[in-house]
């Protein structure tokens, strides 16, 4: 049996001298099987060379030296460097006395193992992967050997001498009774010694290098202002009130756990809320925005951690949870040192009885009054309307997305409308679940959309369902009149004509109704009380019984409905251009389903631009609200270099959006 074991040690170089060893190995195996019991050659076991007949071992070894050693060495000398090293090491092992017990195992074998490893380091191709799973190695005294049965079919059953810690996976057509062998290392406690026992020699695979996330995910600040900043105000044609606004989908923990299959690429530790919360707060503190618009804010996390922490940072916060049983919502936070709240309007998109609006998404609209330093004296700044929302995700229901956006725009129109019918500066941001240049995006930017007959999936552009046989198509009108919103995305009450002057009546005219017929009739159900309600008014002589009354009632206005077209008059444009010219790649705000795309936006009020072919693709130019700067976005390739989103540096599956604006300050 020891002869068979010694023969198996030569097979790492089997590719070089397989033809030579086939006949010799077969002869030795047959001789061994004829002398050995069946229990010695079956199952998983460990062998100690000193347990067998020493005389038989020496005889077989001498016969091998005479017959094959010279041929093996000549064959090895012509082979690759790694095969040379393995063969020389194997021969050196054979020359040693297998029954010797004086030398320690590590002193006896370390020089051979080092030569094997040095030869393996010069190999161009790495060792192939292990086929199957290794069986646990049995522990014996003396020189350690272990039988490792190959867990594959008969077509893979052969043997090979393996370097320490590596299993060979060469496929041979040998006898199925042959098992694979490997030199088993001495068991070393993790506390006593490192896993790699050789000092001064590195492992074959280099240790993992920590990724510098702050360098990979570096985002530059793009400054569009050339005017010096002075205490939050800038001087140029006129002073400006400057502020920064951040929009951020921070990924609700409940939603992440419900869709855990989307985050298998992330280490579990970075998905822990405690880790993510600390990262998010550091991000807020670093960018220090004046207005913070958040989406996917989990309610319990908001009240227990986010709101108290943001309050300590100087924010005043407003929160609106999604309707129904949802646990997350939207939040808008502002610094009271920079703004004063005029009104706050939560927006619910759910409408009972309307199939089009049966989803639980929400929005939040705030009207803020900028606060200018007292040193400027009596100056005025127009109010600022800030809208934040998270629109339905479902890529197939573009009709729902349009209806939700119409409700939000109607609320913004009502809050931002001034007494003269114009609108104050507006910033609309959030997760709109629509890609750039999609019909929904173009509707917000251009103010008009012809939707009749459009496939519902096409509205957001998230996915292409054109291959499907059945496609839901948008029909006009998109929403019923009972919603109370016109096709211009305004509330019906906002469209009622207003009288320039109120009706004025003199006292004499009003007294004419004192003794009219209706005034002299006793009201039904009036309790009769003596001296109080028992008197009957008597009409004076010559007083007319009836008074000719003007019909002052106004008929309900007929709000016209356009056929297949919706509009709005807010004049919005995007802060971002959605393209990175320096990289030639589109901007990315999220990594949904492993694909980078843009679904988060910051829109702001702007004036129409005459030249529609501007290189930055904006159809408007700065008006009362001027864009002073923005935080650059990243490409999909850069995010994948950091293992996508979330990662140890960014704790959400979205990137934050940050922009700086300036508002004109005028004399009262």
Secondary structure, 3 states (H helix, E strand, C coil): CHHHHHHHCCHHHHHHHHHHHHHHHHHHHHHHHHHCCHHHCCCCCCCCHHHCCHHHHHHHHHHHHHHHHHHHHHHHHHCCHHHHHHHHHHHHHHHCCCCCCCCCHHHHHHHHHHHHHHHHHCCCCCCCCCCCCCCCCCCCCCCCCEEECCCCCHHHCCCCCCCCCCCCCCCCCCCCCCCEEECCCCCCCCCCCCCCCCCCCCCCCCCCCCCCHHHHCCCCEEECCCCCEECCEECCCCCEEEEEEEEEECCCHHHHHHCHHHHCCCCHHHHCHHHHHHHHHHHHHHHCCCEEEEEEEEHHHHHHHHHHHHHHCCEEEEEEECCCCCCEEEEEEEECCCEEEEEEEEEECCCCCCHHHCCCCEEEEEEEEECCCHHHCCEECCCEEEEEEECCCCCCCHHHHHHHHHHHHHHHHHHHECCCCCECEEEEEEECCCCCCCHHHHHHHHCEEECCCCEHHHCCCCCCCCCCCCCCECCCCCCCHHHCECCCCCEHHHHCCCCCCCCCCCHHHHHCCCCCHHHHCCCCCCCCCCCCCCCCCCCCCCCCCCCCCCCCCCCCCCCCCCCCEEECCCCEEECCCCEECCCCEECECEEECCEEECCEEEEEEEEECCCCCCCCCCCEEECCEEEEEEECCECHHHHHHCCCCCCCCCCCCECCEEEEEEEECEEC
